[in-house]
């Protein structure tokens, strides 16, 4: 995924917190139980066909996007095309989150 699409994919990782003010998420590697802070410009939630939005702080920010419909994808593309995006994080394991 990194060489073909320039994507950094993290499997077996749980999102513990979303901090929209500082634009980072706190994750936990489930294999090693190691916590990690990940910075982002935009955060795309892609949990699958029926988005499950866990009760995490920061989830209601306009910078946190959910992908379920084509309109959602249009909104994501519009955000990406602003020229202000340097790093995004996609969270989810549904077919939209995999290639």
DSSP file (Angstrom, degrees, kcal/mol; ACC not computed):
  #  RESIDUE AA STRUCTURE BP1 BP2  ACC     N-H-->O    O-->H-N    N-H-->O    O-->H-N    TCO  KAPPA ALPHA  PHI   PSI    X-CA   Y-CA   Z-CA
    1    1 A X     >        0   0    0      0, 0.0     4,-2.2     0, 0.0     6,-1.5   0.000 360.0 360.0 360.0 -35.7    0.0    0.0    0.0
    2    2 A X  H  >  +     0   0    0      4,-0.3     4,-1.3     3,-0.2     6,-0.1   0.945 360.0  38.7 -68.2 -46.5    2.8    2.4    0.8
    3    3 A X  H  4 S+     0   0    0      2,-0.2    -1,-0.2     1,-0.1     0, 0.0   0.868 124.6  38.6 -73.5 -35.1    4.7    2.0   -2.5
    4    4 A X  H  4 S+     0   0    0      1,-0.1    -2,-0.2     3,-0.1    -1,-0.1   0.903 136.9  11.7 -82.7 -42.2    1.5    1.8   -4.7
    5    5 A X  H  < S-     0   0    0     -4,-2.2    -3,-0.2     2,-0.2    -2,-0.2   0.397  94.2-117.0-119.1   0.7   -0.7    4.4   -3.1
    6    6 A X     <  +     0   0    0     -4,-1.3     2,-0.4    -5,-0.5    -4,-0.3   0.898  67.5 144.9  60.2  41.3    1.6    6.2   -0.7
    7    7 A X        -     0   0    0     -6,-1.5     2,-0.7     2,-0.0    -1,-0.2  -0.911  47.3-148.5-113.7 138.3   -0.6    5.0    2.2
    8    8 A X        -     0   0    0     -2,-0.4     2,-0.4    -3,-0.1     0, 0.0  -0.909  23.8-164.6-103.2 104.8    0.6    4.0    5.7
    9    9 A X        -     0   0    0     -2,-0.7     2,-0.6     2,-0.0    -7,-0.1  -0.780   9.1-167.8 -98.7 130.7   -1.7    1.2    6.8
   10   10 A X        -     0   0    0     -2,-0.4     3,-0.4     3,-0.1     2,-0.2  -0.953   7.8-173.6-118.6 111.7   -1.9    0.2   10.4
   11   11 A X        +     0   0    0     -2,-0.6    19,-0.1     1,-0.2     3,-0.1  -0.579  67.8  29.5 -96.5 166.3   -3.8   -3.0   11.2
   12   12 A X  S    S+     0   0    0      1,-0.2    18,-2.9    -2,-0.2    19,-0.5   0.880  91.3 134.2  51.6  42.2   -4.6   -4.4   14.6
   13   13 A X  E     -A   29   0A   0     -3,-0.4     2,-0.4    16,-0.2    16,-0.2  -0.984  43.8-154.0-126.9 132.2   -4.6   -0.8   15.9
   14   14 A X  E     -A   28   0A   0     14,-2.7    14,-2.4    -2,-0.4     2,-0.6  -0.861  14.5-134.2-104.9 136.4   -7.3    0.7   18.2
   15   15 A X  E     +A   27   0A   0     -2,-0.4    12,-0.2    12,-0.2     3,-0.1  -0.815  25.8 174.7 -89.3 122.8   -8.1    4.5   18.2
   16   16 A X  E     +     0   0A   0     10,-3.2     2,-0.3    -2,-0.6    11,-0.2   0.770  61.5   3.9 -97.2 -32.6   -8.3    5.7   21.8
   17   17 A X  E     -A   26   0A   0      9,-1.4     9,-2.5    39,-0.1     2,-0.5  -0.995  51.6-148.9-156.3 146.8   -8.7    9.4   21.4
   18   18 A X  E     -A   25   0A   0     39,-1.1     2,-0.7    -2,-0.3     7,-0.2  -0.989  11.5-168.3-118.2 121.9   -9.2   12.1   18.7
   19   19 A X  E  >> +A   24   0A   0      5,-3.2     5,-2.1    -2,-0.5     4,-0.7  -0.871   9.5 175.0-111.1  97.5   -7.7   15.5   19.6
   20   20 A X  T  45S+     0   0    0     -2,-0.7    -1,-0.2     3,-0.2     5,-0.0   0.821  74.9  60.6 -73.8 -31.5   -9.1   17.9   16.9
   21   21 A X  T  45S+     0   0    0      1,-0.2    -1,-0.2     3,-0.1    -2,-0.0   0.908 120.2  26.6 -62.8 -41.0   -7.6   21.1   18.5
   22   22 A X  T  45S-     0   0    0      2,-0.1    -1,-0.2    -3,-0.0    -2,-0.2   0.401 108.9-125.0-101.9   1.0   -4.1   19.7   18.1
   23   23 A X  T  <5 +     0   0    0     -4,-0.7    17,-2.1     1,-0.2     2,-0.3   0.948  66.2 114.2  54.6  61.0   -4.9   17.4   15.1
   24   24 A X  E   < -AB  19  39A   0     -5,-2.1    -5,-3.2    15,-0.3     2,-0.3  -0.984  50.9-144.2-147.9 160.0   -3.7   14.1   16.4
   25   25 A X  E     -AB  18  38A   0     13,-2.6    13,-3.0    -2,-0.3     2,-0.5  -0.923  15.3-135.0-119.2 152.3   -5.1   10.7   17.3
   26   26 A X  E     -AB  17  37A   0     -9,-2.5   -10,-3.2    -2,-0.3    -9,-1.4  -0.938  31.1-176.5-105.1 123.6   -3.9    8.4   20.1
   27   27 A X  E     -AB  15  36A   0      9,-3.2     9,-2.5    -2,-0.5     2,-0.4  -0.783  19.0-146.9-119.4 161.8   -3.7    4.8   19.0
   28   28 A X  E     -AB  14  35A   0    -14,-2.4   -14,-2.7    -2,-0.3     2,-0.6  -0.990  15.9-135.8-129.5 124.1   -2.8    1.5   20.6
   29   29 A X  E  >> -AB  13  34A   0      5,-2.9     4,-2.3    -2,-0.4     5,-0.7  -0.688  15.8-153.9 -73.2 117.3   -1.1   -1.3   18.8
   30   30 A X  T  45S+     0   0    0    -18,-2.9    -1,-0.2    -2,-0.6   -17,-0.1   0.721  89.3  54.5 -72.2 -20.6   -3.1   -4.4   19.9
   31   31 A X  T  45S+     0   0    0    -19,-0.5    -1,-0.2     1,-0.1   -18,-0.1   0.870 126.1  19.4 -78.3 -37.5   -0.2   -6.8   19.4
   32   32 A X  T  45S-     0   0    0     -3,-0.2    -2,-0.2     2,-0.1    -1,-0.1   0.497  94.2-128.7-110.6  -6.9    2.3   -4.9   21.6
   33   33 A X  T  <5 +     0   0    0     -4,-2.3     2,-0.4     1,-0.2    -3,-0.2   0.815  57.4 150.8  57.3  33.0   -0.1   -2.7   23.7
   34   34 A X  E   < -B   29   0A   0     -5,-0.7    -5,-2.9     2,-0.0     2,-0.3  -0.823  39.3-140.9 -97.3 131.3    2.0    0.3   22.7
   35   35 A X  E     -B   28   0A   0     -2,-0.4     2,-0.3    -7,-0.2    -7,-0.2  -0.659  21.1-174.8 -90.2 148.1    0.4    3.7   22.5
   36   36 A X  E     -B   27   0A   0     -9,-2.5    -9,-3.2    -2,-0.3     2,-0.5  -0.999  22.9-135.2-145.9 142.8    1.3    6.1   19.8
   37   37 A X  E     -B   26   0A   0     -2,-0.3     2,-0.5   -11,-0.2   -11,-0.2  -0.882  23.6-168.0 -99.7 124.0    0.4    9.7   18.9
   38   38 A X  E     -B   25   0A   0    -13,-3.0   -13,-2.6    -2,-0.5     2,-0.2  -0.960   9.0-146.4-119.1 121.4   -0.4   10.2   15.1
   39   39 A X  E     +B   24   0A   0     -2,-0.5     2,-0.3   -15,-0.2   -15,-0.3  -0.498  22.6 174.5 -82.5 154.4   -0.7   13.7   13.6
   40   40 A X        -     0   0    0    -17,-2.1    48,-0.2    -2,-0.2     3,-0.1  -0.980  37.3-152.4-151.7 161.3   -3.1   14.5   10.7
   41   41 A X  S    S+     0   0    0     46,-4.7     2,-0.3     1,-0.5    47,-0.2   0.773  95.2   9.3 -96.6 -47.7   -4.5   17.3    8.6
   42   42 A X  E    S-c   88   0B   0     45,-1.4    47,-1.4   -19,-0.1     2,-0.5  -0.977  71.1-146.7-130.1 146.4   -7.9   15.6    7.9
   43   43 A X  E     -cd  89  64B   0     20,-2.2    22,-2.9    -2,-0.3     2,-0.6  -0.965  10.4-162.6-115.5 124.3   -9.2   12.4    9.6
   44   44 A X  E     -cd  90  65B   0     45,-3.3    47,-2.4    -2,-0.5     2,-0.6  -0.935   7.3-151.5-111.5 119.8  -11.4   10.1    7.5
   45   45 A X  E     +cd  91  66B   0     20,-5.2    22,-2.4    -2,-0.6    47,-0.2  -0.800  22.7 167.3 -88.6 123.0  -13.5    7.5    9.4
   46   46 A X        +     0   0    0     45,-4.7    48,-0.9    -2,-0.6    51,-0.2  -0.548  11.5 151.3-134.8  69.3  -14.1    4.5    7.2
   47   47 A X        -     0   0    0     45,-0.3    46,-0.3     1,-0.2     2,-0.3   0.493  61.6 -92.3 -83.0  -1.6  -15.5    1.7    9.4
   48   48 A X        -     0   0    0     19,-0.4    -1,-0.2    46,-0.2     3,-0.2  -0.862  69.4 -27.7 127.5-162.6  -17.4    0.0    6.6
   49   49 A X  S    S+     0   0    0     -2,-0.3     2,-0.6     1,-0.2    -1,-0.2   0.838 134.0  38.9 -64.6 -35.4  -20.9    0.0    5.1
   50   50 A X  S    S-     0   0    0     -3,-0.2    -1,-0.2     2,-0.0     2,-0.1  -0.907  93.6-133.5-115.8 101.6  -22.6    1.2    8.3
   51   51 A X        -     0   0    0     -2,-0.6     2,-0.7    -3,-0.2    -2,-0.1  -0.317  13.9-158.3 -60.0 126.8  -20.3    3.7   10.0
   52   52 A X        -     0   0    0     -2,-0.1     2,-1.0     2,-0.0    -1,-0.1  -0.934   4.6-162.4-103.1 112.8  -19.9    3.1   13.7
   53   53 A X        -     0   0    0     -2,-0.7    -2,-0.0    -8,-0.0     6,-0.0  -0.818  13.9-146.9-100.0  99.3  -18.8    6.3   15.3
   54   54 A X        -     0   0    0     -2,-1.0     2,-1.9     1,-0.1     5,-0.1  -0.206  29.0 -97.4 -64.0 156.9  -17.4    5.4   18.7
   55   55 A X        +     0   0    0      4,-0.0     2,-0.4     2,-0.0    -1,-0.1  -0.551  68.8 148.3 -78.4  83.2  -17.8    7.8   21.6
   56   56 A X    >   -     0   0    0     -2,-1.9     3,-1.6   -39,-0.1   -39,-0.1  -0.928  54.0-103.1-118.5 142.6  -14.4    9.5   21.4
   57   57 A X  T 3  S+     0   0    0     -2,-0.4   -39,-1.1     1,-0.2    -2,-0.0  -0.393 106.9  25.2 -60.4 138.1  -13.6   13.1   22.3
   58   58 A X  T >  S+     0   0    0    -39,-0.1     3,-1.4   -41,-0.1    -1,-0.2   0.396  81.2 121.9  91.6  -2.4  -13.2   15.2   19.2
   59   59 A X  T <   +     0   0    0     -3,-1.6    -2,-0.1     1,-0.3     5,-0.1   0.718  67.2  60.2 -69.1 -20.9  -15.5   13.1   16.9
   60   60 A X  T 3  S+     0   0    0      3,-0.1    -1,-0.3     2,-0.0     2,-0.1   0.356  76.1 121.2 -90.2   6.8  -17.9   16.0   16.2
   61   61 A X  S X  S-     0   0    0     -3,-1.4     3,-1.8     1,-0.1     0, 0.0  -0.399  71.4-127.0 -67.1 144.9  -15.2   18.2   14.6
   62   62 A X  T 3  S+     0   0    0      1,-0.3    -1,-0.1    -2,-0.1    -3,-0.0   0.628 109.7  66.1 -66.2 -10.8  -15.8   19.2   10.9
   63   63 A X  T 3  S+     0   0    0    -21,-0.1   -20,-2.2     1,-0.0     2,-0.6   0.466  84.6  81.9 -88.4  -2.2  -12.3   17.8   10.2
   64   64 A X  E <   -d   43   0B   0     -3,-1.8     2,-0.3   -22,-0.2   -20,-0.2  -0.925  67.6-172.6-104.3 114.9  -13.5   14.3   11.1
   65   65 A X  E     -d   44   0B   0    -22,-2.9   -20,-5.2    -2,-0.6     2,-0.4  -0.833  14.6-149.1-113.7 145.5  -15.2   12.8    8.0
   66   66 A X  E     -d   45   0B   0     -2,-0.3     2,-0.7   -22,-0.2     3,-0.3  -0.926   9.1-145.9-113.0 137.5  -17.2    9.5    7.6
   67   67 A X        +     0   0    0    -22,-2.4   -19,-0.4    -2,-0.4    29,-0.1  -0.899  53.0 114.7-107.7 110.4  -17.3    7.6    4.3
   68   68 A X  S    S+     0   0    0     -2,-0.7     2,-0.2     1,-0.4    -1,-0.2   0.495  71.7  33.3-135.2 -39.6  -20.5    5.8    3.6
   69   69 A X  S  > S-     0   0    0     -3,-0.3     4,-1.8     1,-0.1    -1,-0.4  -0.669  82.3-105.2-120.1 171.4  -22.1    7.4    0.5
   70   70 A X  H  > S+     0   0    0      1,-0.2     4,-2.4     2,-0.2     5,-0.1   0.851 122.0  57.5 -64.6 -33.9  -20.9    9.1   -2.7
   71   71 A X  H  > S+     0   0    0      2,-0.2     4,-2.1     1,-0.2    -1,-0.2   0.890 104.1  52.3 -62.5 -38.0  -21.8   12.4   -1.2
   72   72 A X  H  > S+     0   0    0      2,-0.2     4,-2.1     1,-0.2    -2,-0.2   0.917 109.3  49.3 -61.0 -42.9  -19.5   11.6    1.7
   73   73 A X  H  X S+     0   0    0     -4,-1.8     4,-2.9     1,-0.2    -2,-0.2   0.884 108.0  53.7 -65.2 -38.2  -16.7   10.9   -0.9
   74   74 A X  H  X S+     0   0    0     -4,-2.4     4,-2.4     2,-0.2    -1,-0.2   0.907 109.1  49.0 -60.8 -41.7  -17.5   14.2   -2.6
   75   75 A X  H  X S+     0   0    0     -4,-2.1     4,-2.1     2,-0.2    -2,-0.2   0.887 111.6  49.2 -65.4 -39.1  -17.0   16.0    0.7
   76   76 A X  H  X S+     0   0    0     -4,-2.1     4,-2.6     2,-0.2    -2,-0.2   0.934 111.5  48.9 -65.1 -46.3  -13.7   14.2    1.3
   77   77 A X  H  X S+     0   0    0     -4,-2.9     4,-2.1     1,-0.2    -2,-0.2   0.903 109.9  51.9 -60.2 -41.2  -12.5   15.1   -2.2
   78   78 A X  H  < S+     0   0    0     -4,-2.4    -1,-0.2     1,-0.2    -2,-0.2   0.911 111.0  47.6 -62.1 -42.0  -13.5   18.7   -1.7
   79   79 A X  H >< S+     0   0    0     -4,-2.1     3,-1.2     1,-0.2     5,-0.4   0.914 112.6  49.0 -64.6 -42.0  -11.5   18.8    1.6
   80   80 A X  H >< S+     0   0    0     -4,-2.6     3,-0.9     1,-0.2     5,-0.4   0.827 106.4  57.4 -66.8 -31.0   -8.5   17.2   -0.1
   81   81 A X  T 3< S+     0   0    0     -4,-2.1    -1,-0.2     1,-0.2    -2,-0.2   0.383  80.3  88.4 -84.0   5.2   -8.6   19.6   -3.0
   82   82 A X  T <  S-     0   0    0     -3,-1.2    -1,-0.2    -4,-0.2    -2,-0.1   0.728  93.9-128.0 -73.0 -19.8   -8.2   22.7   -0.8
   83   83 A X  S <  S+     0   0    0     -3,-0.9    -2,-0.1    -4,-0.2    -3,-0.1   0.410  89.1  96.8  85.9  -2.5   -4.4   22.4   -1.0
   84   84 A X        +     0   0    0     -5,-0.4     2,-0.5     2,-0.0    -4,-0.1   0.355  57.2  99.1 -98.6   4.4   -4.2   22.6    2.9
   85   85 A X        +     0   0    0     -5,-0.4     3,-0.1     1,-0.2    -2,-0.1  -0.821  28.7 153.0-101.2 125.3   -4.0   18.8    3.4
   86   86 A X  S    S+     0   0    0     -2,-0.5     2,-0.3     1,-0.4    -1,-0.2   0.582  71.4  17.8-118.2 -23.4   -0.6   17.3    4.0
   87   87 A X        -     0   0    0      2,-0.0   -46,-4.7   -44,-0.0   -45,-1.4  -0.971  61.1-178.4-153.6 134.7   -1.5   14.2    6.0
   88   88 A X  E     -c   42   0B   0     -2,-0.3     2,-0.4   -48,-0.2   -45,-0.2  -0.883  15.2-145.7-126.9 162.1   -4.7   12.3    6.6
   89   89 A X  E     -c   43   0B   0    -47,-1.4   -45,-3.3    -2,-0.3     2,-0.5  -0.999   7.5-157.8-128.3 129.6   -5.6    9.3    8.7
   90   90 A X  E     -c   44   0B   0     -2,-0.4     2,-0.5   -47,-0.2   -45,-0.2  -0.932   9.4-166.7-106.5 126.0   -8.2    6.7    7.6
   91   91 A X  E     +c   45   0B   0    -47,-2.4   -45,-4.7    -2,-0.5     2,-0.2  -0.949  41.2  69.3-113.4 127.8   -9.8    4.6   10.4
   92   92 A X        -     0   0    0     -2,-0.5   -45,-0.3   -47,-0.2   -44,-0.1  -0.575  55.9-135.6 144.2 156.6  -11.8    1.5    9.6
   93   93 A X        +     0   0    0    -46,-0.3   -46,-0.2    -2,-0.2   -45,-0.1   0.266  62.9 113.9-123.4   9.9  -11.6   -2.0    8.3
   94   94 A X  S >  S-     0   0    0    -48,-0.9     3,-1.3     1,-0.1     4,-0.4  -0.118  88.5 -86.8 -72.7 179.1  -14.6   -2.2    6.0
   95   95 A X  G >  S+     0   0    0      1,-0.3     3,-0.8     2,-0.2    -1,-0.1   0.776 129.3  58.4 -62.3 -25.5  -14.2   -2.6    2.2
   96   96 A X  G 3  S+     0   0    0      1,-0.2    -1,-0.3   -29,-0.1   -49,-0.1   0.776 103.9  52.7 -72.0 -25.3  -13.8    1.1    1.8
   97   97 A X  G <  S+     0   0    0     -3,-1.3     2,-0.3   -51,-0.2    -1,-0.2   0.451 107.4  61.6 -88.4  -0.8  -10.8    1.1    4.1
   98   98 A X    <         0   0    0     -3,-0.8    -5,-0.0    -4,-0.4    -4,-0.0  -0.898 360.0 360.0-124.1 152.6   -9.1   -1.7    2.2
   99   99 A X              0   0    0     -2,-0.3    -1,-0.1     0, 0.0    -4,-0.0   0.308 360.0 360.0-135.1 360.0   -7.7   -1.9   -1.4
